[in-house]
Amino acid sequence: MKKICVFAGSNVGTSPEYEQKAEELGQLLVSNNIELIYGGSKIGLMGRVADTVLAAGGRAVGVMPRNLFRGEMVHPNLTELHEVDGMHERKALMSELSDGYIALPGGLGTYEELFEVLSWSQLGIHKKPVGVLNVQGFYQPMADMLERTVEAGFMQRSNLGLVLVEAAPQELLRQMLSYTPPVQTNKWNELK
């Protein structure tokens, strides 16, 4: 795995641990010679990961839509910046450039990006590992919701293996590096 796309909040959140884990992840990427692919911002948890990667001598590649955000949000020291026409093109390029995905805590944009790559995985569009850094149990409600989704008959149990949920960045990366996609069963219960 040479490149990981990180989805993360454009704010830092209320707990200092969110920033600490973002920085720890950035250090871990560099120490494993993994390039950061992300949204290109200098603020929030996104900015903290990029700052850490760059300060440690790693590569940080940003992908940002033209004219959607104010210019001062763009990280000025990126290894590469790809400007695209819109959000759909942004996500497609970040996916194309990446060998896996990690979601840090974040808001609606982070959720949307995470669930899109999980949906793509379920449909077989990619077989890349998808991990969430469960800092202070941030993603536990999501993990519980996915379990409930299986229990309610809207998702196959095998699809729970499409997302790796870990609190420690090092353990999450270890699982991602040894990831084998789950054997997918027929997604549609009525077509069995």
C-alpha positions in Angstrom: 0.0 0.0 0.0 1.7 3.2 -1.2 -1.1 5.8 -1.0 -4.0 6.2 1.5 -6.9 8.6 1.1 -7.8 10.2 4.4 -11.2 11.7 4.9 -11.3 14.1 7.9 -13.1 17.0 9.4 -12.6 20.5 8.2 -12.8 21.4 11.9 -10.6 20.0 14.7 -13.5 19.0 17.0 -13.8 19.6 20.7 -11.3 17.1 22.1 -7.5 17.5 21.8 -7.3 13.8 21.2 -8.9 14.2 17.7 -5.9 16.3 16.7 -3.4 14.1 18.5 -4.7 11.0 16.6 -4.7 12.9 13.3 -1.0 13.8 13.9 -0.2 10.3 15.0 -1.7 9.0 11.8 0.3 11.4 9.7 3.5 10.3 11.4 2.6 6.6 10.9 2.0 7.2 7.1 5.4 8.8 6.7 7.2 6.1 8.8 5.6 3.4 6.5 6.4 5.4 3.3 2.7 5.9 2.5 1.7 9.0 0.6 -1.3 11.0 1.9 -4.1 11.7 -0.5 -6.8 14.1 0.9 -9.0 17.1 0.3 -6.2 19.7 0.1 -7.2 21.9 3.0 -4.9 23.5 5.5 -7.5 23.7 8.3 -9.2 21.2 10.6 -8.1 17.6 11.0 -7.4 17.5 7.3 -4.8 20.3 7.8 -3.3 18.6 10.9 -2.7 15.3 9.0 -1.1 17.1 6.1 1.0 19.4 8.3 2.4 16.3 10.1 3.1 14.4 6.9 4.9 17.3 5.3 6.9 18.2 8.5 8.1 14.6 8.6 9.3 14.7 5.0 6.4 12.8 3.5 4.2 13.5 0.5 0.8 15.1 0.7 -1.4 15.3 -2.4 -4.5 17.5 -2.2 -7.6 17.3 -4.5 -9.8 20.4 -4.3 -12.6 21.7 -6.5 -11.9 25.1 -8.2 -13.9 28.0 -6.9 -15.8 26.0 -4.3 -13.8 27.0 -1.3 -12.0 30.2 -0.5 -8.4 30.2 -1.7 -7.0 30.7 1.8 -8.3 27.2 2.7 -5.9 25.5 0.3 -2.8 24.1 1.9 0.1 26.2 0.6 2.9 23.5 1.0 1.4 20.4 -0.7 3.6 18.1 -2.7 0.9 18.2 -5.4 -2.5 20.0 -5.7 -5.0 18.7 -8.2 -7.8 21.2 -9.0 -11.0 19.7 -10.3 -14.3 21.0 -11.5 -16.5 19.6 -8.7 -17.1 17.3 -5.8 -17.9 14.2 -7.9 -14.6 14.6 -9.8 -12.8 15.3 -6.5 -13.9 12.0 -5.0 -13.3 10.0 -8.2 -9.7 11.3 -8.5 -9.0 10.8 -4.8 -10.2 7.2 -5.2 -8.2 6.7 -8.4 -5.0 7.9 -6.7 -5.5 5.7 -3.5 -4.8 2.2 -2.4 -7.1 2.5 0.7 -9.1 4.9 2.8 -9.1 6.0 6.4 -11.8 8.2 7.9 -10.9 10.3 10.9 -13.7 12.0 12.9 -15.5 14.6 10.9 -18.9 15.9 9.8 -21.4 15.4 7.0 -18.7 15.6 4.2 -16.6 12.9 6.0 -19.6 10.7 6.4 -20.6 11.1 2.8 -17.1 10.2 1.5 -16.9 7.2 3.8 -20.3 5.8 2.9 -19.7 6.3 -0.8 -16.4 4.2 -0.7 -18.2 1.6 1.4 -21.0 1.4 -1.1 -18.5 1.1 -3.9 -16.8 -1.7 -2.1 -20.2 -3.5 -1.5 -20.9 -3.3 -5.2 -17.4 -4.6 -6.1 -16.3 -1.3 -7.7 -13.1 -1.6 -5.6 -11.5 -4.0 -3.2 -9.5 -1.5 -1.2 -9.5 -1.5 2.6 -11.7 1.1 4.3 -10.9 2.0 7.9 -12.3 4.3 10.5 -10.2 5.7 13.3 -12.6 5.4 16.2 -11.1 8.1 18.4 -12.9 8.2 21.7 -15.6 5.9 20.3 -16.5 8.5 17.7 -17.6 5.9 15.1 -19.2 3.5 17.6 -22.7 4.7 16.8 -21.9 4.0 13.1 -20.7 0.5 13.9 -23.9 -0.1 15.9 -26.0 1.2 13.1 -24.3 -1.1 10.6 -25.0 -4.1 12.9 -28.6 -3.0 13.1 -28.7 -2.7 9.3 -27.8 -6.4 9.1 -30.3 -7.4 11.8 -33.0 -5.5 10.0 -32.2 -7.4 6.7 -30.9 -4.4 4.7 -27.3 -5.6 4.4 -25.5 -8.9 4.4 -23.5 -9.8 7.4 -20.4 -10.3 5.2 -20.5 -6.6 4.4 -19.5 -5.7 8.0 -16.1 -6.9 7.0 -15.9 -4.0 4.4 -15.0 -1.5 7.2 -12.2 -1.8 9.7 -13.0 0.0 13.0 -10.0 0.7 15.3 -9.1 3.2 18.0 -5.3 3.0 17.5 -3.8 4.3 14.3 -1.0 1.7 14.3 -3.5 -1.2 14.7 -5.8 0.2 12.0 -2.9 0.5 9.5 -1.7 -3.0 10.4 -5.2 -4.4 9.6 -5.3 -2.4 6.4 -1.9 -3.6 5.2 -3.0 -7.3 5.7 -6.6 -6.7 4.5 -8.4 -9.4 2.5 -11.8 -8.4 1.2 -14.7 -10.5 2.6 -16.3 -13.0 0.2 -19.3 -11.2 -1.1 -22.6 -12.9 -1.2 -25.6 -11.8 -3.3 -26.5 -8.3 -2.1 -30.2 -8.7 -3.0 -32.2 -11.1 -0.7 -35.1 -11.3 -3.2 -32.7 -12.7 -5.9 -31.3 -15.6 -3.9 
